[in-house]
Amino acid sequence: MDEHQRHSYWRANTALIRNLLIVWGLVSLVFSILLVQPLNNVRFFGVPLGFWMAQQGSIVIFVGLIFIYAFQMDKLDRKYNNKK
């Protein structure tokens, strides 16, 4: 890989990480803590949505983010031909 490709690969990698961290922050801080009271007005599987997000929803989303990261990095590696 030449210098330009390496720079593009790193920029794409950090953009992916940044975007996933933004989602992680929104879910963990905003939806599970700051908006828990308004979300509790909505029922989800028979429990208040704010409670569910704080207890189960954030974990489900975090695991989903791991799979998204793995899939996207595999795609990025194939794009830049970084097979090791």
mmCIF file of the N, C-alpha and C atoms, coordinates in Angstrom:
data_MODEL
# 
_entry.id   MODEL 
# 
loop_
_atom_site.group_PDB 
_atom_site.id 
_atom_site.type_symbol 
_atom_site.label_atom_id 
_atom_site.label_alt_id 
_atom_site.label_comp_id 
_atom_site.label_asym_id 
_atom_site.label_entity_id 
_atom_site.label_seq_id 
_atom_site.pdbx_PDB_ins_code 
_atom_site.Cartn_x 
_atom_site.Cartn_y 
_atom_site.Cartn_z 
_atom_site.occupancy 
_atom_site.B_iso_or_equiv 
_atom_site.pdbx_formal_charge 
_atom_site.auth_seq_id 
_atom_site.auth_comp_id 
_atom_site.auth_asym_id 
_atom_site.auth_atom_id 
_atom_site.pdbx_PDB_model_num 
ATOM 1   N N  . MET A 1 1  ? 0.839   -1.174  0.000  1.00 0.00 ? 1  MET A N  1 
ATOM 2   C CA . MET A 1 1  ? 0.000   0.000   0.000  1.00 0.00 ? 1  MET A CA 1 
ATOM 3   C C  . MET A 1 1  ? 0.890   1.245   0.000  1.00 0.00 ? 1  MET A C  1 
ATOM 4   N N  . ASP A 1 2  ? 0.549   2.184   -0.845 1.00 0.00 ? 2  ASP A N  1 
ATOM 5   C CA . ASP A 1 2  ? 1.321   3.421   -0.855 1.00 0.00 ? 2  ASP A CA 1 
ATOM 6   C C  . ASP A 1 2  ? 0.827   4.368   0.243  1.00 0.00 ? 2  ASP A C  1 
ATOM 7   N N  . GLU A 1 3  ? 1.494   5.486   0.372  1.00 0.00 ? 3  GLU A N  1 
ATOM 8   C CA . GLU A 1 3  ? 1.193   6.435   1.458  1.00 0.00 ? 3  GLU A CA 1 
ATOM 9   C C  . GLU A 1 3  ? -0.223  6.997   1.362  1.00 0.00 ? 3  GLU A C  1 
ATOM 10  N N  . HIS A 1 4  ? -0.681  7.289   0.165  1.00 0.00 ? 4  HIS A N  1 
ATOM 11  C CA . HIS A 1 4  ? -2.027  7.841   -0.027 1.00 0.00 ? 4  HIS A CA 1 
ATOM 12  C C  . HIS A 1 4  ? -3.091  6.816   0.390  1.00 0.00 ? 4  HIS A C  1 
ATOM 13  N N  . GLN A 1 5  ? -2.913  5.566   -0.017 1.00 0.00 ? 5  GLN A N  1 
ATOM 14  C CA . GLN A 1 5  ? -3.863  4.520   0.376  1.00 0.00 ? 5  GLN A CA 1 
ATOM 15  C C  . GLN A 1 5  ? -3.866  4.309   1.885  1.00 0.00 ? 5  GLN A C  1 
ATOM 16  N N  . ARG A 1 6  ? -2.688  4.337   2.490  1.00 0.00 ? 6  ARG A N  1 
ATOM 17  C CA . ARG A 1 6  ? -2.590  4.178   3.936  1.00 0.00 ? 6  ARG A CA 1 
ATOM 18  C C  . ARG A 1 6  ? -3.324  5.301   4.666  1.00 0.00 ? 6  ARG A C  1 
ATOM 19  N N  . HIS A 1 7  ? -3.168  6.506   4.164  1.00 0.00 ? 7  HIS A N  1 
ATOM 20  C CA . HIS A 1 7  ? -3.838  7.656   4.762  1.00 0.00 ? 7  HIS A CA 1 
ATOM 21  C C  . HIS A 1 7  ? -5.354  7.540   4.588  1.00 0.00 ? 7  HIS A C  1 
ATOM 22  N N  . SER A 1 8  ? -5.808  7.130   3.422  1.00 0.00 ? 8  SER A N  1 
ATOM 23  C CA . SER A 1 8  ? -7.244  6.957   3.170  1.00 0.00 ? 8  SER A CA 1 
ATOM 24  C C  . SER A 1 8  ? -7.826  5.848   4.033  1.00 0.00 ? 8  SER A C  1 
ATOM 25  N N  . TYR A 1 9  ? -7.079  4.762   4.161  1.00 0.00 ? 9  TYR A N  1 
ATOM 26  C CA . TYR A 1 9  ? -7.520  3.639   5.000  1.00 0.00 ? 9  TYR A CA 1 
ATOM 27  C C  . TYR A 1 9  ? -7.658  4.090   6.450  1.00 0.00 ? 9  TYR A C  1 
ATOM 28  N N  . TRP A 1 10 ? -6.660  4.806   6.957  1.00 0.00 ? 10 TRP A N  1 
ATOM 29  C CA . TRP A 1 10 ? -6.692  5.264   8.350  1.00 0.00 ? 10 TRP A CA 1 
ATOM 30  C C  . TRP A 1 10 ? -7.825  6.254   8.568  1.00 0.00 ? 10 TRP A C  1 
ATOM 31  N N  . ARG A 1 11 ? -8.053  7.150   7.604  1.00 0.00 ? 11 ARG A N  1 
ATOM 32  C CA . ARG A 1 11 ? -9.147  8.129   7.709  1.00 0.00 ? 11 ARG A CA 1 
ATOM 33  C C  . ARG A 1 11 ? -10.498 7.409   7.746  1.00 0.00 ? 11 ARG A C  1 
ATOM 34  N N  . ALA A 1 12 ? -10.675 6.397   6.899  1.00 0.00 ? 12 ALA A N  1 
ATOM 35  C CA . ALA A 1 12 ? -11.925 5.642   6.899  1.00 0.00 ? 12 ALA A CA 1 
ATOM 36  C C  . ALA A 1 12 ? -12.095 4.870   8.207  1.00 0.00 ? 12 ALA A C  1 
ATOM 37  N N  . ASN A 1 13 ? -11.011 4.309   8.711  1.00 0.00 ? 13 ASN A N  1 
ATOM 38  C CA . ASN A 1 13 ? -11.037 3.564   9.966  1.00 0.00 ? 13 ASN A CA 1 
ATOM 39  C C  . ASN A 1 13 ? -11.430 4.470   11.128 1.00 0.00 ? 13 ASN A C  1 
ATOM 40  N N  . THR A 1 14 ? -10.805 5.634   11.229 1.00 0.00 ? 14 THR A N  1 
ATOM 41  C CA . THR A 1 14 ? -11.133 6.537   12.333 1.00 0.00 ? 14 THR A CA 1 
ATOM 42  C C  . THR A 1 14 ? -12.538 7.120   12.192 1.00 0.00 ? 14 THR A C  1 
ATOM 43  N N  . ALA A 1 15 ? -13.013 7.323   10.969 1.00 0.00 ? 15 ALA A N  1 
ATOM 44  C CA . ALA A 1 15 ? -14.387 7.800   10.761 1.00 0.00 ? 15 ALA A CA 1 
ATOM 45  C C  . ALA A 1 15 ? -15.391 6.749   11.236 1.00 0.00 ? 15 ALA A C  1 
ATOM 46  N N  . LEU A 1 16 ? -15.114 5.488   10.925 1.00 0.00 ? 16 LEU A N  1 
ATOM 47  C CA . LEU A 1 16 ? -15.992 4.409   11.384 1.00 0.00 ? 16 LEU A CA 1 
ATOM 48  C C  . LEU A 1 16 ? -16.013 4.346   12.906 1.00 0.00 ? 16 LEU A C  1 
ATOM 49  N N  . ILE A 1 17 ? -14.860 4.395   13.526 1.00 0.00 ? 17 ILE A N  1 
ATOM 50  C CA . ILE A 1 17 ? -14.783 4.351   14.986 1.00 0.00 ? 17 ILE A CA 1 
ATOM 51  C C  . ILE A 1 17 ? -15.505 5.546   15.597 1.00 0.00 ? 17 ILE A C  1 
ATOM 52  N N  . ARG A 1 18 ? -15.290 6.738   15.042 1.00 0.00 ? 18 ARG A N  1 
ATOM 53  C CA . ARG A 1 18 ? -15.960 7.949   15.539 1.00 0.00 ? 18 ARG A CA 1 
ATOM 54  C C  . ARG A 1 18 ? -17.475 7.814   15.471 1.00 0.00 ? 18 ARG A C  1 
ATOM 55  N N  . ASN A 1 19 ? -17.981 7.344   14.336 1.00 0.00 ? 19 ASN A N  1 
ATOM 56  C CA . ASN A 1 19 ? -19.433 7.212   14.174 1.00 0.00 ? 19 ASN A CA 1 
ATOM 57  C C  . ASN A 1 19 ? -20.021 6.184   15.135 1.00 0.00 ? 19 ASN A C  1 
ATOM 58  N N  . LEU A 1 20 ? -19.324 5.075   15.325 1.00 0.00 ? 20 LEU A N  1 
ATOM 59  C CA . LEU A 1 20 ? -19.824 4.058   16.258 1.00 0.00 ? 20 LEU A CA 1 
ATOM 60  C C  . LEU A 1 20 ? -19.752 4.558   17.705 1.00 0.00 ? 20 LEU A C  1 
ATOM 61  N N  . LEU A 1 21 ? -18.733 5.341   18.031 1.00 0.00 ? 21 LEU A N  1 
ATOM 62  C CA . LEU A 1 21 ? -18.656 5.908   19.377 1.00 0.00 ? 21 LEU A CA 1 
ATOM 63  C C  . LEU A 1 21 ? -19.755 6.940   19.613 1.00 0.00 ? 21 LEU A C  1 
ATOM 64  N N  . ILE A 1 22 ? -20.136 7.659   18.582 1.00 0.00 ? 22 ILE A N  1 
ATOM 65  C CA . ILE A 1 22 ? -21.253 8.604   18.713 1.00 0.00 ? 22 ILE A CA 1 
ATOM 66  C C  . ILE A 1 22 ? -22.537 7.857   19.016 1.00 0.00 ? 22 ILE A C  1 
ATOM 67  N N  . VAL A 1 23 ? -22.781 6.764   18.304 1.00 0.00 ? 23 VAL A N  1 
ATOM 68  C CA . VAL A 1 23 ? -23.970 5.946   18.575 1.00 0.00 ? 23 VAL A CA 1 
ATOM 69  C C  . VAL A 1 23 ? -23.903 5.391   19.988 1.00 0.00 ? 23 VAL A C  1 
ATOM 70  N N  . TRP A 1 24 ? -22.744 4.876   20.383 1.00 0.00 ? 24 TRP A N  1 
ATOM 71  C CA . TRP A 1 24 ? -22.564 4.334   21.729 1.00 0.00 ? 24 TRP A CA 1 
ATOM 72  C C  . TRP A 1 24 ? -22.856 5.400   22.781 1.00 0.00 ? 24 TRP A C  1 
ATOM 73  N N  . GLY A 1 25 ? -22.338 6.610   22.575 1.00 0.00 ? 25 GLY A N  1 
ATOM 74  C CA . GLY A 1 25 ? -22.570 7.693   23.527 1.00 0.00 ? 25 GLY A CA 1 
ATOM 75  C C  . GLY A 1 25 ? -24.030 8.097   23.600 1.00 0.00 ? 25 GLY A C  1 
ATOM 76  N N  . LEU A 1 26 ? -24.686 8.180   22.440 1.00 0.00 ? 26 LEU A N  1 
ATOM 77  C CA . LEU A 1 26 ? -26.105 8.523   22.436 1.00 0.00 ? 26 LEU A CA 1 
ATOM 78  C C  . LEU A 1 26 ? -26.931 7.486   23.190 1.00 0.00 ? 26 LEU A C  1 
ATOM 79  N N  . VAL A 1 27 ? -26.646 6.225   22.926 1.00 0.00 ? 27 VAL A N  1 
ATOM 80  C CA . VAL A 1 27 ? -27.421 5.161   23.576 1.00 0.00 ? 27 VAL A CA 1 
ATOM 81  C C  . VAL A 1 27 ? -27.146 5.130   25.070 1.00 0.00 ? 27 VAL A C  1 
ATOM 82  N N  . SER A 1 28 ? -25.871 5.166   25.444 1.00 0.00 ? 28 SER A N  1 
ATOM 83  C CA . SER A 1 28 ? -25.551 5.009   26.861 1.00 0.00 ? 28 SER A CA 1 
ATOM 84  C C  . SER A 1 28 ? -25.872 6.242   27.687 1.00 0.00 ? 28 SER A C  1 
ATOM 85  N N  . LEU A 1 29 ? -25.635 7.411   27.173 1.00 0.00 ? 29 LEU A N  1 
ATOM 86  C CA . LEU A 1 29 ? -25.843 8.622   27.957 1.00 0.00 ? 29 LEU A CA 1 
ATOM 87  C C  . LEU A 1 29 ? -27.232 9.214   27.736 1.00 0.00 ? 29 LEU A C  1 
ATOM 88  N N  . VAL A 1 30 ? -27.571 9.459   26.499 1.00 0.00 ? 30 VAL A N  1 
ATOM 89  C CA . VAL A 1 30 ? -28.807 10.179  26.210 1.00 0.00 ? 30 VAL A CA 1 
ATOM 90  C C  . VAL A 1 30 ? -30.038 9.304   26.443 1.00 0.00 ? 30 VAL A C  1 
ATOM 91  N N  . PHE A 1 31 ? -30.102 8.151   25.772 1.00 0.00 ? 31 PHE A N  1 
ATOM 92  C CA . PHE A 1 31 ? -31.314 7.335   25.866 1.00 0.00 ? 31 PHE A CA 1 
ATOM 93  C C  . PHE A 1 31 ? -31.436 6.581   27.178 1.00 0.00 ? 31 PHE A C  1 
ATOM 94  N N  . SER A 1 32 ? -30.311 6.179   27.759 1.00 0.00 ? 32 SER A N  1 
ATOM 95  C CA . SER A 1 32 ? -30.379 5.373   28.981 1.00 0.00 ? 32 SER A CA 1 
ATOM 96  C C  . SER A 1 32 ? -30.350 6.203   30.263 1.00 0.00 ? 32 SER A C  1 
ATOM 97  N N  . ILE A 1 33 ? -29.933 7.470   30.198 1.00 0.00 ? 33 ILE A N  1 
ATOM 98  C CA . ILE A 1 33 ? -29.847 8.277   31.410 1.00 0.00 ? 33 ILE A CA 1 
ATOM 99  C C  . ILE A 1 33 ? -30.665 9.561   31.295 1.00 0.00 ? 33 ILE A C  1 
ATOM 100 N N  . LEU A 1 34 ? -30.344 10.387  30.308 1.00 0.00 ? 34 LEU A N  1 
ATOM 101 C CA . LEU A 1 34 ? -30.967 11.704  30.232 1.00 0.00 ? 34 LEU A CA 1 
ATOM 102 C C  . LEU A 1 34 ? -32.437 11.665  29.819 1.00 0.00 ? 34 LEU A C  1 
ATOM 103 N N  . LEU A 1 35 ? -32.799 10.772  28.918 1.00 0.00 ? 35 LEU A N  1 
ATOM 104 C CA . LEU A 1 35 ? -34.184 10.712  28.441 1.00 0.00 ? 35 LEU A CA 1 
ATOM 105 C C  . LEU A 1 35 ? -34.981 9.553   29.036 1.00 0.00 ? 35 LEU A C  1 
ATOM 106 N N  . VAL A 1 36 ? -34.519 9.035   30.165 1.00 0.00 ? 36 VAL A N  1 
ATOM 107 C CA . VAL A 1 36 ? -35.194 7.869   30.734 1.00 0.00 ? 36 VAL A CA 1 
ATOM 108 C C  . VAL A 1 36 ? -36.626 8.194   31.161 1.00 0.00 ? 36 VAL A C  1 
ATOM 109 N N  . GLN A 1 37 ? -36.872 9.351   31.730 1.00 0.00 ? 37 GLN A N  1 
ATOM 110 C CA . GLN A 1 37 ? -38.234 9.692   32.174 1.00 0.00 ? 37 GLN A CA 1 
ATOM 111 C C  . GLN A 1 37 ? -39.215 9.830   31.006 1.00 0.00 ? 37 GLN A C  1 
ATOM 112 N N  . PRO A 1 38 ? -38.886 10.587  29.949 1.00 0.00 ? 38 PRO A N  1 
ATOM 113 C CA . PRO A 1 38 ? -39.829 10.639  28.822 1.00 0.00 ? 38 PRO A CA 1 
ATOM 114 C C  . PRO A 1 38 ? -40.009 9.284   28.142 1.00 0.00 ? 38 PRO A C  1 
ATOM 115 N N  . LEU A 1 39 ? -38.944 8.499   28.057 1.00 0.00 ? 39 LEU A N  1 
ATOM 116 C CA . LEU A 1 39 ? -39.057 7.180   27.423 1.00 0.00 ? 39 LEU A CA 1 
ATOM 117 C C  . LEU A 1 39 ? -39.886 6.219   28.258 1.00 0.00 ? 39 LEU A C  1 
ATOM 118 N N  . ASN A 1 40 ? -39.967 6.442   29.553 1.00 0.00 ? 40 ASN A N  1 
ATOM 119 C CA . ASN A 1 40 ? -40.760 5.562   30.402 1.00 0.00 ? 40 ASN A CA 1 
ATOM 120 C C  . ASN A 1 40 ? -42.253 5.679   30.125 1.00 0.00 ? 40 ASN A C  1 
ATOM 121 N N  . ASN A 1 41 ? -42.678 6.708   29.405 1.00 0.00 ? 41 ASN A N  1 
ATOM 122 C CA . ASN A 1 41 ? -44.090 6.828   29.030 1.00 0.00 ? 41 ASN A CA 1 
ATOM 123 C C  . ASN A 1 41 ? -44.477 5.855   27.931 1.00 0.00 ? 41 ASN A C  1 
ATOM 124 N N  . VAL A 1 42 ? -43.481 5.266   27.261 1.00 0.00 ? 42 VAL A N  1 
ATOM 125 C CA . VAL A 1 42 ? -43.719 4.297   26.188 1.00 0.00 ? 42 VAL A CA 1 
ATOM 126 C C  . VAL A 1 42 ? -43.474 2.906   26.747 1.00 0.00 ? 42 VAL A C  1 
ATOM 127 N N  . ARG A 1 43 ? -44.389 1.986   26.469 1.00 0.00 ? 43 ARG A N  1 
ATOM 128 C CA . ARG A 1 43 ? -44.226 0.596   26.927 1.00 0.00 ? 43 ARG A CA 1 
ATOM 129 C C  . ARG A 1 43 ? -43.560 -0.216  25.819 1.00 0.00 ? 43 ARG A C  1 
ATOM 130 N N  . PHE A 1 44 ? -42.596 -1.059  26.201 1.00 0.00 ? 44 PHE A N  1 
ATOM 131 C CA . PHE A 1 44 ? -41.880 -1.918  25.260 1.00 0.00 ? 44 PHE A CA 1 
ATOM 132 C C  . PHE A 1 44 ? -41.756 -3.294  25.891 1.00 0.00 ? 44 PHE A C  1 
ATOM 133 N N  . PHE A 1 45 ? -42.363 -4.301  25.280 1.00 0.00 ? 45 PHE A N  1 
ATOM 134 C CA . PHE A 1 45 ? -42.416 -5.652  25.845 1.00 0.00 ? 45 PHE A CA 1 
ATOM 135 C C  . PHE A 1 45 ? -42.979 -5.642  27.264 1.00 0.00 ? 45 PHE A C  1 
ATOM 136 N N  . GLY A 1 46 ? -43.938 -4.769  27.516 1.00 0.00 ? 46 GLY A N  1 
ATOM 137 C CA . GLY A 1 46 ? -44.613 -4.715  28.800 1.00 0.00 ? 46 GLY A CA 1 
ATOM 138 C C  . GLY A 1 46 ? -43.894 -3.929  29.884 1.00 0.00 ? 46 GLY A C  1 
ATOM 139 N N  . VAL A 1 47 ? -42.745 -3.356  29.590 1.00 0.00 ? 47 VAL A N  1 
ATOM 140 C CA . VAL A 1 47 ? -42.013 -2.558  30.578 1.00 0.00 ? 47 VAL A CA 1 
ATOM 141 C C  . VAL A 1 47 ? -41.776 -1.158  29.999 1.00 0.00 ? 47 VAL A C  1 
ATOM 142 N N  . PRO A 1 48 ? -41.531 -0.178  30.847 1.00 0.00 ? 48 PRO A N  1 
ATOM 143 C CA . PRO A 1 48 ? -41.230 1.169   30.337 1.00 0.00 ? 48 PRO A CA 1 
ATOM 144 C C  . PRO A 1 48 ? -39.965 1.157   29.469 1.00 0.00 ? 48 PRO A C  1 
ATOM 145 N N  . LEU A 1 49 ? -40.017 1.856   28.339 1.00 0.00 ? 49 LEU A N  1 
ATOM 146 C CA . LEU A 1 49 ? -38.912 1.847   27.385 1.00 0.00 ? 49 LEU A CA 1 
ATOM 147 C C  . LEU A 1 49 ? -37.622 2.402   27.989 1.00 0.00 ? 49 LEU A C  1 
ATOM 148 N N  . GLY A 1 50 ? -37.697 3.432   28.816 1.00 0.00 ? 50 GLY A N  1 
ATOM 149 C CA . GLY A 1 50 ? -36.496 3.986   29.443 1.00 0.00 ? 50 GLY A CA 1 
ATOM 150 C C  . GLY A 1 50 ? -35.799 2.965   30.326 1.00 0.00 ? 50 GLY A C  1 
ATOM 151 N N  . PHE A 1 51 ? -36.582 2.227   31.109 1.00 0.00 ? 51 PHE A N  1 
ATOM 152 C CA . PHE A 1 51 ? -36.022 1.176   31.948 1.00 0.00 ? 51 PHE A CA 1 
ATOM 153 C C  . PHE A 1 51 ? -35.404 0.085   31.093 1.00 0.00 ? 51 PHE A C  1 
ATOM 154 N N  . TRP A 1 52 ? -36.122 -0.326  30.036 1.00 0.00 ? 52 TRP A N  1 
ATOM 155 C CA . TRP A 1 52 ? -35.626 -1.386  29.163 1.00 0.00 ? 52 TRP A CA 1 
ATOM 156 C C  . TRP A 1 52 ? -34.325 -0.961  28.483 1.00 0.00 ? 52 TRP A C  1 
ATOM 157 N N  . MET A 1 53 ? -34.254 0.304   28.020 1.00 0.00 ? 53 MET A N  1 
ATOM 158 C CA . MET A 1 53 ? -33.031 0.783   27.379 1.00 0.00 ? 53 MET A CA 1 
ATOM 159 C C  . MET A 1 53 ? -31.860 0.765   28.355 1.00 0.00 ? 53 MET A C  1 
ATOM 160 N N  . ALA A 1 54 ? -32.100 1.155   29.587 1.00 0.00 ? 54 ALA A N  1 
ATOM 161 C CA . ALA A 1 54 ? -31.029 1.188   30.578 1.00 0.00 ? 54 ALA A CA 1 
ATOM 162 C C  . ALA A 1 54 ? -30.571 -0.218  30.966 1.00 0.00 ? 54 ALA A C  1 
ATOM 163 N N  . GLN A 1 55 ? -31.481 -1.173  30.965 1.00 0.00 ? 55 GLN A N  1 
ATOM 164 C CA . GLN A 1 55 ? -31.148 -2.516  31.430 1.00 0.00 ? 55 GLN A CA 1 
ATOM 165 C C  . GLN A 1 55 ? -30.760 -3.472  30.307 1.00 0.00 ? 55 GLN A C  1 
ATOM 166 N N  . GLN A 1 56 ? -31.510 -3.487  29.213 1.00 0.00 ? 56 GLN A N  1 
ATOM 167 C CA . GLN A 1 56 ? -31.291 -4.472  28.156 1.00 0.00 ? 56 GLN A CA 1 
ATOM 168 C C  . GLN A 1 56 ? -30.957 -3.850  26.804 1.00 0.00 ? 56 GLN A C  1 
ATOM 169 N N  . GLY A 1 57 ? -31.646 -2.786  26.460 1.00 0.00 ? 57 GLY A N  1 
ATOM 170 C CA . GLY A 1 57 ? -31.508 -2.197  25.132 1.00 0.00 ? 57 GLY A CA 1 
ATOM 171 C C  . GLY A 1 57 ? -30.110 -1.731  24.816 1.00 0.00 ? 57 GLY A C  1 
ATOM 172 N N  . SER A 1 58 ? -29.464 -1.098  25.787 1.00 0.00 ? 58 SER A N  1 
ATOM 173 C CA . SER A 1 58 ? -28.110 -0.619  25.529 1.00 0.00 ? 58 SER A CA 1 
ATOM 174 C C  . SER A 1 58 ? -27.146 -1.788  25.311 1.00 0.00 ? 58 SER A C  1 
ATOM 175 N N  . ILE A 1 59 ? -27.326 -2.871  26.017 1.00 0.00 ? 59 ILE A N  1 
ATOM 176 C CA . ILE A 1 59 ? -26.464 -4.045  25.833 1.00 0.00 ? 59 ILE A CA 1 
ATOM 177 C C  . ILE A 1 59 ? -26.666 -4.629  24.444 1.00 0.00 ? 59 ILE A C  1 
ATOM 178 N N  . VAL A 1 60 ? -27.921 -4.738  24.011 1.00 0.00 ? 60 VAL A N  1 
ATOM 179 C CA . VAL A 1 60 ? -28.217 -5.264  22.675 1.00 0.00 ? 60 VAL A CA 1 
ATOM 180 C C  . VAL A 1 60 ? -27.590 -4.370  21.608 1.00 0.00 ? 60 VAL A C  1 
ATOM 181 N N  . ILE A 1 61 ? -27.693 -3.082  21.775 1.00 0.00 ? 61 ILE A N  1 
ATOM 182 C CA . ILE A 1 61 ? -27.116 -2.149  20.807 1.00 0.00 ? 61 ILE A CA 1 
ATOM 183 C C  . ILE A 1 61 ? -25.596 -2.219  20.831 1.00 0.00 ? 61 ILE A C  1 
ATOM 184 N N  . PHE A 1 62 ? -24.982 -2.345  21.999 1.00 0.00 ? 62 PHE A N  1 
ATOM 185 C CA . PHE A 1 62 ? -23.523 -2.453  22.088 1.00 0.00 ? 62 PHE A CA 1 
ATOM 186 C C  . PHE A 1 62 ? -23.031 -3.697  21.351 1.00 0.00 ? 62 PHE A C  1 
ATOM 187 N N  . VAL A 1 63 ? -23.694 -4.824  21.544 1.00 0.00 ? 63 VAL A N  1 
ATOM 188 C CA . VAL A 1 63 ? -23.312 -6.057  20.835 1.00 0.00 ? 63 VAL A CA 1 
ATOM 189 C C  . VAL A 1 63 ? -23.498 -5.868  19.333 1.00 0.00 ? 63 VAL A C  1 
ATOM 190 N N  . GLY A 1 64 ? -24.584 -5.203  18.942 1.00 0.00 ? 64 GLY A N  1 
ATOM 191 C CA . GLY A 1 64 ? -24.797 -4.910  17.530 1.00 0.00 ? 64 GLY A CA 1 
ATOM 192 C C  . GLY A 1 64 ? -23.687 -4.038  16.959 1.00 0.00 ? 64 GLY A C  1 
ATOM 193 N N  . LEU A 1 65 ? -23.211 -3.077  17.737 1.00 0.00 ? 65 LEU A N  1 
ATOM 194 C CA . LEU A 1 65 ? -22.112 -2.217  17.280 1.00 0.00 ? 65 LEU A CA 1 
ATOM 195 C C  . LEU A 1 65 ? -20.831 -3.011  17.054 1.00 0.00 ? 65 LEU A C  1 
ATOM 196 N N  . ILE A 1 66 ? -20.602 -4.025  17.865 1.00 0.00 ? 66 ILE A N  1 
ATOM 197 C CA . ILE A 1 66 ? -19.426 -4.879  17.681 1.00 0.00 ? 66 ILE A CA 1 
ATOM 198 C C  . ILE A 1 66 ? -19.504 -5.596  16.344 1.00 0.00 ? 66 ILE A C  1 
ATOM 199 N N  . PHE A 1 67 ? -20.680 -6.157  16.026 1.00 0.00 ? 67 PHE A N  1 
ATOM 200 C CA . PHE A 1 67 ? -20.843 -6.855  14.757 1.00 0.00 ? 67 PHE A CA 1 
ATOM 201 C C  . PHE A 1 67 ? -20.756 -5.890  13.576 1.00 0.00 ? 67 PHE A C  1 
ATOM 202 N N  . ILE A 1 68 ? -21.315 -4.709  13.722 1.00 0.00 ? 68 ILE A N  1 
ATOM 203 C CA . ILE A 1 68 ? -21.225 -3.700  12.661 1.00 0.00 ? 68 ILE A CA 1 
ATOM 204 C C  . ILE A 1 68 ? -19.769 -3.317  12.433 1.00 0.00 ? 68 ILE A C  1 
ATOM 205 N N  . TYR A 1 69 ? -19.020 -3.108  13.507 1.00 0.00 ? 69 TYR A N  1 
ATOM 206 C CA . TYR A 1 69 ? -17.611 -2.757  13.376 1.00 0.00 ? 69 TYR A CA 1 
ATOM 207 C C  . TYR A 1 69 ? -16.837 -3.866  12.662 1.00 0.00 ? 69 TYR A C  1 
ATOM 208 N N  . ALA A 1 70 ? -17.062 -5.112  13.063 1.00 0.00 ? 70 ALA A N  1 
ATOM 209 C CA . ALA A 1 70 ? -16.348 -6.231  12.448 1.00 0.00 ? 70 ALA A CA 1 
ATOM 210 C C  . ALA A 1 70 ? -16.687 -6.340  10.959 1.00 0.00 ? 70 ALA A C  1 
ATOM 211 N N  . PHE A 1 71 ? -17.959 -6.208  10.614 1.00 0.00 ? 71 PHE A N  1 
ATOM 212 C CA . PHE A 1 71 ? -18.377 -6.301  9.222  1.00 0.00 ? 71 PHE A CA 1 
ATOM 213 C C  . PHE A 1 71 ? -17.803 -5.154  8.397  1.00 0.00 ? 71 PHE A C  1 
ATOM 214 N N  . GLN A 1 72 ? -17.884 -3.931  8.917  1.00 0.00 ? 72 GLN A N  1 
ATOM 215 C CA . GLN A 1 72 ? -17.397 -2.769  8.185  1.00 0.00 ? 72 GLN A CA 1 
ATOM 216 C C  . GLN A 1 72 ? -15.868 -2.786  8.033  1.00 0.00 ? 72 GLN A C  1 
ATOM 217 N N  . MET A 1 73 ? -15.156 -3.234  9.060  1.00 0.00 ? 73 MET A N  1 
ATOM 218 C CA . MET A 1 73 ? -13.697 -3.313  8.953  1.00 0.00 ? 73 MET A CA 1 
ATOM 219 C C  . MET A 1 73 ? -13.275 -4.383  7.961  1.00 0.00 ? 73 MET A C  1 
ATOM 220 N N  . ASP A 1 74 ? -14.023 -5.486  7.909  1.00 0.00 ? 74 ASP A N  1 
ATOM 221 C CA . ASP A 1 74 ? -13.732 -6.516  6.915  1.00 0.00 ? 74 ASP A CA 1 
ATOM 222 C C  . ASP A 1 74 ? -13.915 -5.952  5.508  1.00 0.00 ? 74 ASP A C  1 
ATOM 223 N N  . LYS A 1 75 ? -14.987 -5.190  5.317  1.00 0.00 ? 75 LYS A N  1 
ATOM 224 C CA . LYS A 1 75 ? -15.240 -4.555  4.029  1.00 0.00 ? 75 LYS A CA 1 
ATOM 225 C C  . LYS A 1 75 ? -14.143 -3.543  3.702  1.00 0.00 ? 75 LYS A C  1 
ATOM 226 N N  . LEU A 1 76 ? -13.730 -2.778  4.692  1.00 0.00 ? 76 LEU A N  1 
ATOM 227 C CA . LEU A 1 76 ? -12.666 -1.783  4.498  1.00 0.00 ? 76 LEU A CA 1 
ATOM 228 C C  . LEU A 1 76 ? -11.337 -2.464  4.169  1.00 0.00 ? 76 LEU A C  1 
ATOM 229 N N  . ASP A 1 77 ? -11.032 -3.547  4.860  1.00 0.00 ? 77 ASP A N  1 
ATOM 230 C CA . ASP A 1 77 ? -9.802  -4.284  4.575  1.00 0.00 ? 77 ASP A CA 1 
ATOM 231 C C  . ASP A 1 77 ? -9.808  -4.838  3.155  1.00 0.00 ? 77 ASP A C  1 
ATOM 232 N N  . ARG A 1 78 ? -10.943 -5.363  2.721  1.00 0.00 ? 78 ARG A N  1 
ATOM 233 C CA . ARG A 1 78 ? -11.023 -5.867  1.348  1.00 0.00 ? 78 ARG A CA 1 
ATOM 234 C C  . ARG A 1 78 ? -10.883 -4.743  0.330  1.00 0.00 ? 78 ARG A C  1 
ATOM 235 N N  . LYS A 1 79 ? -11.464 -3.593  0.642  1.00 0.00 ? 79 LYS A N  1 
ATOM 236 C CA . LYS A 1 79 ? -11.372 -2.445  -0.274 1.00 0.00 ? 79 LYS A CA 1 
ATOM 237 C C  . LYS A 1 79 ? -9.918  -2.004  -0.455 1.00 0.00 ? 79 LYS A C  1 
ATOM 238 N N  . TYR A 1 80 ? -9.173  -1.956  0.627  1.00 0.00 ? 80 TYR A N  1 
ATOM 239 C CA . TYR A 1 80 ? -7.779  -1.522  0.559  1.00 0.00 ? 80 TYR A CA 1 
ATOM 240 C C  . TYR A 1 80 ? -6.812  -2.686  0.455  1.00 0.00 ? 80 TYR A C  1 
ATOM 241 N N  . ASN A 1 81 ? -7.340  -3.883  0.289  1.00 0.00 ? 81 ASN A N  1 
ATOM 242 C CA . ASN A 1 81 ? -6.530  -5.097  0.080  1.00 0.00 ? 81 ASN A CA 1 
ATOM 243 C C  . ASN A 1 81 ? -5.518  -5.298  1.195  1.00 0.00 ? 81 ASN A C  1 
ATOM 244 N N  . ASN A 1 82 ? -6.004  -5.226  2.442  1.00 0.00 ? 82 ASN A N  1 
ATOM 245 C CA . ASN A 1 82 ? -5.141  -5.405  3.612  1.00 0.00 ? 82 ASN A CA 1 
ATOM 246 C C  . ASN A 1 82 ? -5.256  -6.810  4.160  1.00 0.00 ? 82 ASN A C  1 
ATOM 247 N N  . LYS A 1 83 ? -5.150  -7.810  3.345  1.00 0.00 ? 83 LYS A N  1 
ATOM 248 C CA . LYS A 1 83 ? -5.255  -9.175  3.834  1.00 0.00 ? 83 LYS A CA 1 
ATOM 249 C C  . LYS A 1 83 ? -3.905  -9.603  4.399  1.00 0.00 ? 83 LYS A C  1 
ATOM 250 N N  . LYS A 1 84 ? -3.969  -10.128 5.628  1.00 0.00 ? 84 LYS A N  1 
ATOM 251 C CA . LYS A 1 84 ? -2.728  -10.555 6.269  1.00 0.00 ? 84 LYS A CA 1 
ATOM 252 C C  . LYS A 1 84 ? -2.741  -12.035 6.486  1.00 0.00 ? 84 LYS A C  1 
# 
